[in-house]
Amino acid sequence: MMIDYEGFENVNDQYMYCDFLVVPVLHKDTEAIEVKLPKGDWYQFEDNQKVFGDQTLTREINENEIPVYIKSGACIPMVENNELTLYLYGAKGTAVQNESINQSVEISWKNNELTKSPETIFGYETYKVEFIY
């Protein structure tokens, strides 16, 4: 994390993977884990709950859970039932430049309709967009 965020030089039990902050559980029977969030807004991956950064929080965890947080501004493509959905975290219908997927995606509202550019992504001719904020 020290490469991505100043002040995290001694944090060695969590890491960034693209726009994901991953906090692996390192010991069996762990019931709670400390998460150090950098500045900015973050979203819990499993329920999209918004969490404010620049704090250390204690999070209770289940046996098979790995805490994952998504950085605000991220665009996460996911495929389910052969349908592509772009999840835009912290966006409210604005243009998004996504380095994680190496493709520029522009989302805007015109005449109460969602417009998307490009028309296809990863070979999918249609895709959904979900705004999470």
N, C-alpha and C positions, 0 to 999 in steps of 0.2 A: 504494500500500500504506500510505501514511502515514495515511490516514483509518481504516483497519481496525486497524492495529497500531502502538503506540508504539515508537519506536526504528527505524522503517523509513522515515524522512523522506527519506533519500538513496538509497533503493533504487528505481531507475527502470527496471530491466531485467526486472522480473517484476510480476505484478499478480493481484489477487483478482477472480474472477468468480463471484458467489454463494459457494458452498462450495469452489470450485476455485481452487487456486494455480497459475497458468500461468507458465511460464518460457520465453518464446519464444527461439528461436535467432536471433540477429541477424546472424551472419556466416557466409558460405559456408565449407565445409570445417572447421567447428568440430567437434572431437573430444571435448571435455569442457566442462562448464558449471558455474558455481558457483550454488548454490541456497541462499538464506537462508530458513530455516524459522522462523516465529514459534513461541512457546511452545505446548505441547500435542502431541497425537499427530496424525500425518498418515499418509496411505496413498497409495502410488504408484498412479496410476489404471490403468496397464497390467497390473499383476500383483498389486495389493492388498497389497503388502509394507508392513508397518508401519514408520514412521520416526519417531523422537523429534524433537520440535521444539527450539527455542531453540539452534540451531546453524547453521553454514554448512557445506555439504558440496559436494564436487566430484563431479559425476556424468558418467560417460562416456555419450556419446549416439551413436546411429546417424544416418545421413544424413537420413532422413525422420522423425525423432522430435522431438516437442515435449514436454518434461517437464511433467507435470501431477500435482498432489498434491491429495488430498481431505481436508478437515478432519474430525477425529473428531467425531461427533455428526451428520454430514450424512445426509440421506436422499435418495438419487439415484434418480429413476424412469427406467427405460429400457425401451424396447419393442423386442423382437426376435421375428420370425415372428409378429407380431400378438399377442404375449403380454407383458403388463406385469409387470415385476419391480421391486420396491423394494429397493435396496441400502442397508442401514443400517450405516454405518461407525462402529466403536467401540461398537456396541450389543450387548447380550447378552440380548435378549428383554425390553426395557423399553418404556415409553411414549415416543413421539417426537412432538415438535411441530415441524413443518417449515414454515418461512417461505418457503423457496425455491419450493415448489409451491403455496403459499397454501391448504393444506388440512391439517387436523390428522389425523394418523394414529396410532392407538393399537394397539400390538402387545403381546400378553401371552400367557403360558402358563397353561392351565387343564387339569387332568386329562391332562397329557402331550400336549395338542393346542394348536396355535397358533391364537389367536383374533385377528381383525383387525376394526378398526372405522375407518372405515365399510366397509360391504360392497362398495361400488363406488368406484373412483377414476378420474377422467377418462373415465367411461363404460365402463370395463372392469369386468365383473361378477365376474371372477376375476382374481386376481393372486398372484404369488409374493413371498415375502420372503426375502432373503438377508442373514444377519448376517455382517459382516466385522469381526473383532477380533483 
